[in-house]
């Protein structure tokens, strides 16, 4: 990560880098009044996506309504400059993912995370990537950071390949299966984060990311070691049916009645049942900004208090229980994922940066100019190949009845390629070599295709194909 000592960025002065994630680098900075803030500068490949920035600009207005002592509020954003950035409250502390676990004051952590969930969901914001690395511990209190960022970039061209943004093991099963992430997905991530804090283990084990994701979708979590007063709540939050999970308000109400000693209160009242489900073990894993007071969340959102072992029957609908059985390990079948990708050494999946969950990714693009140059080259290459196929079809169709026209089409296309190659030779383009190779391959390919098609197919058939290609190309352009 590059040094940012004293570098200006808009009205802010960057002091030092704090960390880097899947969407940008975070810097400690000073605003125009000398107050410390955290500035997330988006990565070049993210900044080059105009559609993603437009969506993020809309989301920022909603994110700024999230307030509370347990969230790092969004203060400002600038998304139309050469270096787009988002500014949040600076939280002086360390991520939960690097602190010793199990956590001593688990009830304090659980209540703080529940308050953060309630503040986000009341404002209409879905975090989408809640995990230990996105929970800062400031003087014993949890503060949730990066809320709404992953949600803003979901389902855009950043993930046009169908990949999933997030960290398997903390993503809800419906998200891993390709469904939209709602507030219920945050409730699932809340429970998996607390399970890690309570046991020091990832609740769905370790291993290849695809295997972890498979367990999330098809198996029960490993909650051995979770305190008895907390386990029923976590199991309810980690149900595979999103509609069966409790809301943030119900979670906070349950935790507000939890005794400090950690003993479970007796169930009282009617229409309340304890939560239970079979346990499975997946093996043990290794564990791995001073917060300003904020406004609290309206206490009237939560209903009457209930015991920790109690949840309304309406929030505990059945249908997602899985019969107990033996765990086969990471060799189980994995749907839609590549093999041979192992988990990085260290703390496990919660230490991974937020990213597209797509195995076998290539290296990340460099500067913004490099990203734009590659994008332009990709478009140019598609035009050359598409026009080459069309010219080859037309020239092959005209070879027998109109040989002069056939030759003219081929010569015209060749002159176009030579001109493009000449521009590439005398330019300082970052993709000059690839451009020359594309031009040479396209020229040879068009001549070969022309010879093959004119030999094997009749002029009428070739003309029909050429017309079809032309219509398809026009429709594609209009739809794009």
N, C-alpha and C positions, 0 to 999 in steps of 0.2 A: 504494500500500500504506500502510495507516494506521500511525502511530507506535505503538510498544509500550514506550516508555521507562518502566520500573518497574512495568508493569501486572502484577498478580498473576493467576495461572491455576493453580488447585489449589495444590500445594506449590511451584510454580515462579514465578519472577519474570522476566517477559519484559524483555529489555534493548533489542534492536533487531531490525528485520526483516532477514532474509537473502535472501529471494527468494520467489517465488510460482510454483506449478505448477498442474497440472490438478486436483489434489485438495485443495490447501490452501496456506496461507502458512506459511513456515518462519521461526522467530524464534530468535535467540540468547537463551539464558535461563540462570538460575542455579538449581540445586536447593537443598534445605534445608541442604546442607553447603557451599554456596558454589562448587560445581563447575559449569563451563560445560557446557551440553547444547544440543541443537537440538530445538526443539519445533515440530512440524507441526500447525497448527490447521486442521481440515478446513473447506472452503468450506461456506456455508449450504446450497447445493443438494445437497451430499453428505451433510451432517449430517441433512438432512430425510428421508433414505432409511433407514428402519429396517432393511430387509432387508440393505442394504449394510453397515450398522454391525454387524449380527449376524455376518455373514460375516467382517468385518474382525476382530472380537473373537476369533473362532476362529483366524484366521490369525496374530494377534499372538502367541499362545502358541507357535506353531511358529517364527515369526520370531525370537523371543527365544533360540532355541537356536543361531542362527547366530553364530559367533564367529570372529574372526581379525583380523589386522593390516590386511587389505585390504577389510574391510566395516565400515560404520558400524552397530554393533550396536544393536538395539532395546532400550531400557532400561525403558520404562514406557509405559503407555497409559491413557487415561480416555475411554471412549466412550459413557457414559450421562448426561453432563451437557449443559447448553445449548451448550457449545462443546467438542465432542469433539476430542481431540488425541492424537498419538503422539510419544514422546520417544526420540531416538536420540543416540548419541555425537556430539559436536561435532567436526567435522573442519575444521581451519583450512587453507584452501587455495583453489584456483580450479578451476572446472570445465574439463575437457579441451576443451570446445567453444569456450572463449574464449582458449586458449593458442596460441602460434605453432605451426604445423604445417608440415612434418613434424616429429615428435617426435625429439629427439636420441637418447635412450636407449630405443629401441623394444623391445629385448629385456626390459628391466626392466619396462616397461609391460605387455608381453604376459604375462610371468610373474606379475605382480601380479594382473592380471585373471583369469588361469587359477586362481590361488589363491582368489580371491573366488568364482568359479564353483563350485569344488570345495567350499568351505565352505557355500555356499547349498544346493547339490544334495545334499550329505551330510546336511543337516538336513531335506530334503524341501521346500525352498522354491524356487519359480520366480520369478525377478525379473520377467519379462514386459515390461520396458521399459528394457533396458540400452541406453545410447546415450552419446555423449560428454558430454552435459549432466548425466548421472547418474554420472559418474566424476570425483571430486575428486582433484586432484593435490596431495599434501602432502609437501613436501620431496623431490620426485621420485618418490614412491611413489603408485600409484593406490589410491583407496579408493572402493568402490562404495556408493552411497547409494540410498535409496528402494526397496530390494528388497522384493518381496512386496506392495507397496501396490496396484499396478495389477492384479496377479493376484487380489487380494481383491475388487476391484470389477468384475472381468470377469463377464459373463453374468448380471448382476443388473439391477434396474430402472434403474440408471444408464445401461445400454445396452439398454433394453428395445426400442428401435427397430431393433435389429439392427446398430447401429454398432459399430466396432471401436476399443477403447482402444489408444492408442499412437501411434508416429510412423512413417509409411510411409518406407521407406528403411532402417530398422533393425529393422522387424518381419519375422519369418520369413514365407515365402510361404504356409505352411499356416495361419498366423494370419489373414493377409489374406483367405484363402479361407473363413474362418469356422470353422476347426477349433480345438480346444482347444490352448492353449499349454503344452507340456511343457518338460523340460530341454533338449531339442533346439532349441527356439526361442531359448533363451538362448545356446546355442553359435553359432547363426547371428548373433545380435546382437553377440556377442563378436567375431566375424570382421569384421562391417561397421564396428564401432567401431575396431578395429585398422587396417582398410584406410584409414579416414579419417585416423587418426593417422600412418600411413606415407606417405600421398600428399598430404594436404591437400584431397582431393576426396571427395565422397560417392560410394560405389562404384556407385550406380545413378543418378547424375546429378541434375540439378535440373529444375525446372519445376513444373507443377501437381501437387498431391499425388496425384491419380488416375493421372497418367502415371508418376510414380515407382513407385507401387504396382504398376502394370501391368508395368513392367520387372522388378521383384523377382520376380514370379510367372512371367514368360515369357522373360526374357533372362539372359545371363551377366553377372556384375559386371565393372566396369572396374577391373582391378588393375594397370594399367601404372604402373610406378614403385615397386611393392612390392618390397622386397629379395628376392633369389632364395631365401634361406634360409627366408623366411616365406610366400612366395606359395603353395607347395603345401599348407601347412597351412590357409591361409585358404580356398582353393578347396574343400578337403575339408569345412570347417566350413560353407560356404555352399551345399552341395548342396541341391537342391530336395527330395530325398527325406529326411525327417527321420531315418529309421533308418540312412541311410548316413553320417551325420555322426559324427565321433569324440566320445567322452565327455569330460567335464572332466578326468578322470584321465589319459586318453590325451593330451590336449592338454598337460597339465603335464609328463608324461613326455617328450614330444617337445621341449618348450621347455627342459627341464632339461639336455638334451644339446646344445643349440645353442651353438656356439662364440662367445665374446665378440666375435670379429672380424667375425661376421656371414657367414662363408663357410659354404656348405652342406657337411656331411659326406657322405662316400660311403655309398651304401646297402650294408648288410651283412646277412647272415643270409638266411634263406629265408622265403618267404611274404610278402615286403614289396615294394611297388611304388611308384614315384614317382607323384605326383598331377599331372595336367595337364589343361587344357581350353582351348578357344578363348578369345581375348580379344576384348573389344569396348570401344569408347570411346564415352562418352555426353557428352563435354564437361566442361570444368573448372568447379568451383565454388569459391566463396570460403570461407575459414575464418572463422571468426569473428574443517577446518576443522582447531595442531600435533598430529598424530595420536598418540594414546596407544598404547603397545605392546599388542598383543593376543595371544591364544593362537593358535598356528599350527594347521594342519590335520594330522591324522594322516598321516604320511609313508607309512604302509604301504598307503594306498589305491592309489597309483600302482604300476604294474608295472615291469618292467625298462626301462631307458632305451633309446630308439631315436633315430636321427638325425632331423634336422628334415625331411628329404625322405622319411622313411619313415613309413608308417602300415600297420597290419594290413590284409590284404586284406578281412577281414570287415567293416571299417569303411568300405570304399570300393566298395561294390556299385554296379554300373552301372545303366543304365536312366534316368538323368536328364541325360544329355548332350544338348545341343541343337546341331544342325549350325550351323556358322558361317554368318552371313548379314549383310546390311547392316542397319544400324539406321535406322529410319524417323523417329525423333524423337518429340516429344510429341503428334503428331497421330495416333498409333496408336489403335485402338479401345479404349475403356475400358469394362469390364463393371461395371454397378451403381454408377456414380459420376456425379455431375453435372458439367457443363462450366462453364467460365467462372470457376473459382476459381484464382487465381494464388498462387504462393508469396510469402510476405511478404518484403520486402527485408531484407537482412542476411546472416546466416551460412548460411542454408539450412534444410533440414528438421530437422537435429539440434538447432536452436535453438528449435524449437516446444515449447510446454508439452505434457506428457502430457495427452491428452484423448480424447474420442470422435472417431474418425476418421469424421466425417460432414460433408460439404461443405455450405455454406450454412446453418450454425447461426445461431440468433438470439442476442441478447445474453444474457449470463449473469444469473441471478436475483440479487437483492440480499440483504437480510438474511434470517435464518432465519424470522422472522415473515412476511415477504413470500412466501417460498417456501411456507410452510404455508398461507397465505391463498389463494394461487393453486391449490394442490392441493385445498383444500376447495371452491373455486369450480368447479374442473373436475368434481369428483364431483357437486356440486349441479346443474350444468348437464346432466350426463348423466341424472340422475334426472328433471329437468323435461322434457327432450325425450322420454325413454322413456315416462314416465307420460302425456305429452301424446298420443303416438301411440296408446297403449292406450285412453285416454279417447275419442279421435276415432273409433277403430274401434267401440267399444261404442256410442257415441252415434249413429253412422251406422247401425249394425245395428238400433237401437231406434227410429229415426226414424219408420218407417212403422207398425209394430205397436204401439209404445209411445212416442208423441211426448212425453208428460210425463216419462218416464224419460230420454229423450234430452236434453231441455232441462235436467233436473236434473243430469245428468252434466256438461254444459257449464258450467252456473252454478257447480257445486261446484268444478270445476277453475279457473274464473275467480276465485272467491273465494280459493282457495289462492294463485294468482299475485298477487292484490292484496295479500294479507297479507304475502307474501314481499317484494314491492316496498316496502311500508310499512316493514318492518323494515330494508330496505336504505337507505331515505331517512333514517331517524333513527339509523342506525349510523355508525360511523367506519371502516367496512371499507375496506381498501386497494383492493378490487375493486368498490366500490359502483356505479360507472357501468356496468361490464360486467354486473353483476347486474340492473340495471334494464333494460338493453337485451335481455338474455336473456328476462326475464319478458314484456316487451312482444312480442317476436318469437314466443315460445312461444304466447301467447294468440291472436295473429293467425293463426299457423300451424295451430293446432288447429281454429279455426273454418273456415278455408279447406279443410283436409283433410276435415273433417266434411261440408261441402257437396259436395265432389268425390266422395268415396266413396259417400255416400248417393244421389247421382244416378246413378253409373255401375254400382254393384254391388248385388246382391240382399242382403237381410238375412241369409239363410243363409250366403252366402259371407263376408260381413263378420264374422258370429259365428265362423265357422271361423278366419278370420284372427286375430281377437281371442284365441281359445283358443290358437292356435299361438304368438302373441306372449307370452301369459301363461306357457305351459310353457317357452318359451325363456328368459324372464326368470328364472324360478325355477331352472332348471338353471344359468344363468350365476351367480346369487347363491350357489348351493350350491358350485359349482366354485371361485368366488373365495374 
